[in-house]
Amino acid sequence: MDLKSFAQMYFVMIPFIFGIMAVFFLVIGLRGIITKRPFLLSNRWLLSMMFIIFIPVILPAFTFPSSIPFIIKWLNPVIFTVVLVMMCFVLKGYCAFGVTDTSFRDALLTSLQKLNLPYEETLSSIRLTSIEADLQVSIQSWVGSGVIKIKQRDHRSQLTEIITAMNEHFRGASMPMNLTTCIFYLIMGIVTVAASIGTVFFFQNIIQKI
């Protein structure tokens, strides 16, 4: 692939990727700000965004001439694969937006009671005694976000039911919330829109000069 074809490919791809990222950031940010309700979202969406972001990094390996040394062509794809596999383990469960310690705990315990799931609270997790499973919860109340996941993979469907009940609780109850993370996502969305527009002019100038 010659330089002009390469630039033309990125002229289309990079703004498109930035556009997808902008939609993702704006939807999360505006959802919390407009509804003024906390919510939970599967971390699979965040993992998907990571994959999309890395596409421009791995694509050259498939477009560079065969004369390029093997190690140079495939170093980035190998690193990307390792990072993606690692994030598959890190980004398990669901991410909470707009929550506080109080609102998250109330929603979780109310949902467990609604689903008739007896529990025991420990320092680092909540033991669901009837199904022998452990909920792992981490809350960063200063930015209004948190993570909830289930330790035992066999009970993922139960976690989905709990998340559904928690989102219903958030939609139907008035509670304190922290919009810091939502505001950050909104700002990131606006910046990404600007970056998308900027890359269009950048690659357009490159193509014209080639």
N, C-alpha and C positions, 0 to 999 in steps of 0.2 A: 504494500500500500504506500503510495507516494504521500508527501507532506500535505498537499492540498486536499486529497481525499480524507486524510486523517483529520485535518482541521475541520472539514465539512461535517464529518461524522460527529465530532465533539461539539460543533456549532448547534446541532440538533439535540444531542444527548444531554449535555450539561445543563442547559436551561430547563429541559424536561425534568431532570432529576431534582434540580432546585425547586421546580414548581411542585413536585410531589412532596418534597420536604416542607415547603411553605404551607401547603394545605394541611399536612399533618400537624405542624406546630400551631397554626391558626385555629384549627378545629378544637384542639385540646384547650388552648388558652381561652378562646371565646366561650367554649362550653361552660367552663367554671365561672367566668366573669358575668356572662349573660344570665345563666340559670341561678347563680349564687347558691349552688348546691355542690357538695363534694361528690366525687364519683370514682369508680374503680375501672381500670382498663387492663386487658391482658398484656403482659410483657412481650407476647409474640409480635404485637404491632411495633414495639421498639426494636425487636430483633430484625423484623422485616425492613425497617428503615435503615438499620446498619448495613444490611445486605445491599440495599439500593445505593447507599452512599459510597460503598466500596467498588461498585461496578466500574467507574472510570479508572480505578487503580489496577484492576485485574484485566481489563479489556486489551491493553497493549500487548499482553502476552500472546494473544490470538491474532494480532494484526501486524506485529513487527516482522521483518524479514527473517527467514530461517537462518541467515548468516549470523544473527545475533547469538552470542553464547547462551547456552541453555540455562545456566545459573542466573544470568541477568534477566532473561525473559520470564522465568517462573518463580523468581524470588518473592515478588509481591503477591502473586496468587497463593503461594504456600503460606506466607505470613498471614494473609487474609483468612485462609481456611483455618489455621490454628486459632486465630482471634475469634472467628465465628463459632467454632466448636466450644471454646472457653465461655463465650457469652451465652451459648445455649444452656450451660449449667448455671451461670450467674443470673440470667434473666428468666428465672422460673417464676411461676405464679402471676400475681396481679399487682399493678401499681396504683396507689391511691393519690388523688389530686384534691387539693383544697381542704384537707382534713386537719384536725387538731387531735391531740391525745384524747381529749374527752369525746369528741364526736366519733372518732374511729372506734374507740372502745365501746361506746354505747351502741353503735350500729352492729358491731360484731357480736356482742353478747345478746342483743335483742334478736339477731338473726339465728343464733344458735338455739335460743329458746323457742323461736318460731318453728324451727325445723326439728324440734324435740331431740336435740343433741346434747346430752349431759357432758359437762366439761370440768376440768381441773386446771386452774391457773398456776403456772410455775414462773420462775424468773425469766426464762427465755422463750417459752412457748405455751400454748394452750392444748392440753391433752383432751382429745375427744374420746372419752372412756368407752362409749358404746360401740365404736368402730375401731378402737385401738389405733388412732392416728394422731399426729401432732401438727398443729398449726404453728408456723413460725412467722412472727410479726415483727416488723421493724418500722418505727415511726420517726420521721425527722420533722417534728412539729414546728421548728423555727422557719422551715420553708414550705410547710403545708403538704408534705408528701409522705408516702409510706409504701411498704411492700408487705404482701401477705402470700404465703405459699404453704403447701402441705408437704411434709417430709416423705410420706409414703406415696409412691407413684400410683399404687393401685386405687387410691382414693381421690384422684383428680376430679372425677365427676361430682364427688361430694363437695369439693372446693368450689366448683362452678355453681352449685346450688347455694352455697353460702354467699358467694359474691353477688349472685342475682338478688338474694334477699337483702344484702347490705345496700345495693343500689336502690332497691325499692324503698328501703328505710330512709336513705338520703333524700330521695325525691319527695317523700311524704312528710318529713319532719323538719321543723325549723331548728337550726343548731349553729354553734359557732364554727367559723371556717377561716382558713388562712389561704389567701389567693396568691401568695408570693410565687409559687411555681407556675400557676396559670399566667400570671403577668409576664414571667420570664419566657414562657412558651410563646406568648403573643408577640413579644419583642423579637424573639428569634424568627417568628414567621414573617414579620415585617422586614427584617434584615435579609432574610432568604429571598423574599420577593425582589428586593433591591439588587441582590447578588445575581439573581436570574436575569434581570434586565441588563445588568452590567456585562455579564458574560456574552450576551447576544451581540452587543456592540464590539466587545473585545475580539471575539472570533470572526466577526464580520470584517473588522479591520485587517486581521491576519490573512483571511482569504483573499482580500483585495490586493494585498501586497505580494502574494505568492505568484 
